């Protein structure tokens, strides 16, 4: 047993003190910090003048003048308008007016200008053209069109003789609350998740899926690469005389698990540290995030599926690393495991809006996918207890089989050098050893 803890301690010290581990951890922590503080950073560089100045000429025609002035009054009535209409006096000639507006763009007074035609269209407004130096100003024209529609509706309602109260009632928003109910066994009337609870649970599931994927990808590759490096340098021949292959494998897996926990704890500390900064407290307060709404049972499920999922993939990565003699061949050898973990991650992430789909339901019982997809179902849908126990039971049986097979492959593969052995050779060698 002492040799097991010796391998665990050696693995932890070897990885934590490694320059690659420290640099990678700090870079990811820096990226997390930048991501959390990005709105504040952008705000520091923002001059605060988000409104776009749009020019127009107040021509002699009453329709043209009222359209431009109506837009000007509409935007002035808004608290934070995106557009500011800037009027210019009529020069008495269309060419002179356009020359004046182009000069205003060159001087930086306006970003573009709205040109009115002389004829009215069926919608009651004159023909209009927005001109600017920018290419494809679709957002600007859409904003102007939307504003004109609201102005036209207000004018029609006003001409219809409606009172201000009636007009306010017509424009008042209609709100419908949503509650996720339970219809299966144990679903009582009135029970369910409110939108706030759904949002918090979705956040927990999202974070746990990302952390599980990161743990699998980083630790799995580290386990496989360390075993392969020991084989290629012939250190394995020395280690095998003092520590049994099984203790080596489980010691490396457990040691790497501790390293991942340390790394995840550091990332959580970075997140909490950045979130507690004064400029981020207000933003989080506006989001109305209440962590007390998180279902404690969901946290338990998340931890269980995180541990089991990590251990399942870690044993498989150790087995793959033991049959590779050169680090150059490791990438190709672990590629199937990488694709499987990517598939589980993508199925869960892209199914967050449809957690009750057939794909998610089926994959929640497939061991290599269930740590991702069953957690998604538990957090966002109603899952019967027997379904959870069945998925978890299949996962535990798969871990037992994986440990048994991986241990035999590891014990056989660590002393097989040269070219990567075929499955026939591995099976033949495995039969010679008993766990």
N, C-alpha and C positions, 0 to 999 in steps of 0.2 A: 504493500500500500504506500510505503514511503517513496518508492520509485515513481508511483503515479503522480504524487504531489510534486516530486522533483521535476517531472516533465511539465506539469502545469505551470510551476513557477518559472521554469526556463522559457517556456513559450510566452508567458506574459512579459517577462523582462526583455526578451529578445525583440518582441514587437513594439512594446511601448517605448523602448529606447532607440528604436530604429529611426533614422532621419526621414525615410520615406513616410512612415506612419505619422510622425510629428508634423511634417510639412503638409501632408494631405489633410490631416485633421484641422490644422490652422487655416488652410485655404477654404475648406468647407465651412468652418465657423465664420470666416470673413464674408463668404457669400451669403450665409444666413443673416448676418448682421446687416449687410447692405440691403438685402431683400426686405427686412423688417423696417429699416429706416429709409427706404427708397422714397416714400411719399414726402417725408420731411426734407430729404436731400433735394428733391425736385422743387419743393416749396421755397427753399433757400435761393435757388437760381431763377425762380419765377418772379418777374417784375410786377406781377399783379394786374397788368393791363391785358386782359384776355379778350376784351371787346374789339371787334373789327370795324374800322371806320369805312362806311360806304357813302359815297357822294351821290347827289342827284341835283338836277337843275329845276328850280321852281319856274316853270314856263308860264306863259300867259293863259294857256288852256286851264279851265277850272278843274277838269277831271284829272289832268296830270298833276296839278298842284295838290289836290286833295289826296291822291294816292300816295305821293311822297310824304306829305305831312302826316297822313294817317299812320304810315309805317314809323315815322319819327316819334309820334305820340305813343304808339304801341310799345316800342322798345324802351322809351323813357319811363313808362309805367312799371316796367319790370325792375325787380330788386338788383339782379345781376345780369344785365342784358349782354347777349353775345354779339350784338350788332349795334352800332351807333350810326344813325342816319345824319349825314352832314349836308345841309342845304347850300347851294351856290346860286348866285343871282344870274338870271337869264341875260346873255350877252346880245340877244336879238338875232342870232344866227346859229344854225345847228353846227356848222364847222367850228365857229368860235367857241361854242359851248364845249365841244369835244376836246378842242385844243386846251381849254382851261382845265378840264377834268384830268386830262393826261398829265398836264403840268403839276396838278395836285398830287397825282400818284408819284411822280418823280421827286417831289419835295417831301414825300412821306406823310402828307396830311391824310390821305385815304389809301386803302388797299385796292379799291375798285370803285366802279360807279354803275348806277342803275339808269339805263336810258329808256325813256318813254316814247312810244309811238303816238301818232296823231289820231288813230282810230280806236274805238272801243271794241272789245271782243264780247262774246256771249256771256262771259263770267262777270261783266260789269266793269272790268279794269282795262286800261289801255294795253297795247302790245308792249312788252317789256323785255329788255336784254341786259344781262349783267356782263360787264367787261372788266377784265383785270389781266395782270401779267402772268398770273399763275395758270397752270395747265389743269383742266378738268376740275373746276370749282363746283363740284356737285353738292358738297355739303352747304356751301353758301346759298346756292339757288334753292335747295330744299328748305333751308331755314326761312328764306324770304317767302317761298310759296306757302309754307305752313303758317307763317304770320298773316299773310294776305287772306288765307282761308278763314282764320279766326276773326279777322277784321270784317270780312264779308258776312259771316254768321252773325256777328254782333250788330251789324247794320240792318240785316234782314229782320232780326228779332226786335230791334228798336223800332223799325218801320211798322212792324206788326202790332205795336202798341202794348207790348209786354212791360210789366213793371220791373224795377231793379231786382226785387225779391224773386220774381219768377225767372229772370235771366240768371240770377245766381244759383237758383235751384237746378236749372238745366245744366249748368256747367259744374255743379258739385260732383266730386268723384264718388263712386259706389264701391264700397269695401265688402268683401266676402272673406270671412275667416275660414281657415282650413284646419282640420284635426284628423290625424291618422288613427283610425279605429281598429279594434281587434274583433274579428268575426269568428275565430276558431275557438277551441276549448279554452276556457278561462277568460274569454273576452267579455267583460261586463259592460252593461250599458253606460255610456258616458266615459268609458276608459279610452285611452289612446294618447298619442303624442301631439302636442301643440307644435306650431311652426318653430318656436324657439327651441323646443326639445329636439325636433328633427334636425335643426341646423347644428346644434351642439353635437349630437350623435354623429352626424355626417362629418364634422370636423375631426372627431376622435377616430372614426374609421379611416378617414383619409390619412391622418398622421401615422396611425399604426401600420397601414399598408405600405406607406413609403418607408418607414423605419424597418419593417420586416424585409422589404426588398433590398434596401441598402445593407442590412446586416448579412443577408444571404450572399449578395454579390461580393462584398468586401471580404468577409470572413471565409467564404467558400474558396475564393481564389487564393487567399493567403494560406489556408490550410493545404490546398493542393500544391501551391508553389513551394512551400517550405518542405513538404515531404519529397517532392521531386528534386529540390536543391540538395537535400541531404543524400539522396540516392546518387545524384550525378557527381557529388564530391566524395563519395565513398564513406561519408560520416556514418551512414546507416549501418555499415558493417561493424562499426565500433559500438554504436548504440544498442544494436540487437543483442550483444553479448551481456549487457548489464540490465536492460529493460526489455520485457517481453513485448512483442509487436502489438498485442491488444492494449496493454497499458500505454504504449506510445500513442496509438490512435486516439483512445479516449482522453488521454492527457492533453493531446494537442487540441482536440475538439473543445474540451472544457476550458482549457487555457484561452483559446480563441474566443469562446463565449464570454469569458470575463473581460477580455479586451474590448469586445463589441459593447458590452454593458458600460464599461468605462467611457467609451467613445460616445455612446448615445446619451449617457448622463451629462457629459460635457456639452453636447449639443443642446440638451434641454436647459442646462444652466445658461448657455449663451442666449437662447430664445427668451427665457424668463428675465435675464438681465437686460436685454434690449427692450423687451415689452414693458419693463418697469420704469424706463426712462420717462421724464416728465412730458416730452413731446409726443410719446406714444401712448401714454395713459389716457389722454383725451380722445385719441382716435379709437382706442379699444372701448372706451366708455360709450362712444357714439354707436359702435357696432352692437351694443347691448348683449355682450357675451356673458352668460351666467353659467359658470362651470358646475354649480350645484345642481343643475338640471341633468347632468350626465348620469345615466343609469349605472349604479355600482356593479350590477351583474354584467354589463357590457365591458367594463374595465377588466373583470375577472376573465371573461371569455377572450378578450384581446390579449391578455398576458399568457393565457394557456395556449392559444393558437400561435402566438409569437414564439414561445419556447419550443413547442413541438415542431413547428415549421422550420425553425432554425436547426434543430437537432437532426431532422430528417435530411435536409439538404447538406448539412455539414458532414454526415457520415458518408453520403454519396460522393461528395467532393474528395474526401479522404481516400475512398476506394479508387477513384479515378486517378488521383495524384500518385498512388502507390504503384500503378502499372506503367507510369511514364518514367523513362530514365533520363531524358534530356528536357531542360526547361524550354527549349525551342519547340518541342512537340506538345507542350502543356495547353496552349491556347486552342489547338484543334481538338484535344482530348476533352476539355471541359465545355466545348461549344454546345453539345446537346443539353447539358445542365443549365447553361446560360439561357438558351432559348426557352427551356421549360419555365424557368423562373420569370423570364420576361413575359411569357404568355400569361402566366397567372397574374402578374402585376397589371398588365394591360387589360385583361378581362375585367378585373376588379375596378380599375380606375375609370375605364370607359363605360362601365355599367352602373356607375353611381346614380345616374338618373333613371335607370331601369333595373333595380336590384331584384325584381321578381321575374326576370326573363328566364326562358328555358335554359339558355346557356349558363347563366349563373347557378341555377338550381342543380343542373347536372354536374357541373364542375365542383360544386360544394361537397360532393361525395368522392371526388377523385383526389387521392392523398397529396399529390404534388401541387394541386391547385386549391384545395380546400382551406389552407391557412389564409389565403387571400379572399376567396369568394364566400366562404361560410361566415367569416367575420363581417363581410359586407352585408350579407342577409341578416345577421343578428343585429346589426346596428340600424338598419333602415327598413326592415320588413318584420312581419310576424312569423316566427319560426317555432314550430311545435318542439316540445322538449325531446321527443323521440328522434326527431330529425337531427337535433344538435348532438345527442348522445351517439346516434348512428355514425354521423360524420366524424366525431371525435374518436369513436371506437375504431373505425376504419383507419384513421390516421395513426392511432397507437399500434395497431396490428402491423401497419406498413412500416412504422419505425422499428418494431421488433424484427421484421423480416429484413429490413435494410441494415440494421446493426449486425444481424447474423451473417448476411451475405457480404457486407462490406468488411467485416472482421476477417472472414476467410480470404477475401480478395486481398486485403491489406497484408495479412500474414504471408500470403503467397507472393504478392507483387513486390514487396519491399526488397526482396533478394533476387528478382528477375531483372537482369541487365541486358543491354543491347537494344535491339529493335523492340517496339511495343508488341507484347505477346498477343496472339489471337485468342478469341473466346474459347476455342477448343483447348488450347494450351492452358488457359486459366482454369477451366473446369477440371482438367486432368490433374493440375497441381492442387486444386482445392480439395479434391477427394483424398489426397494424401494427408491432409491436416484435419483435425477435429477441434472444434471450439470447446 
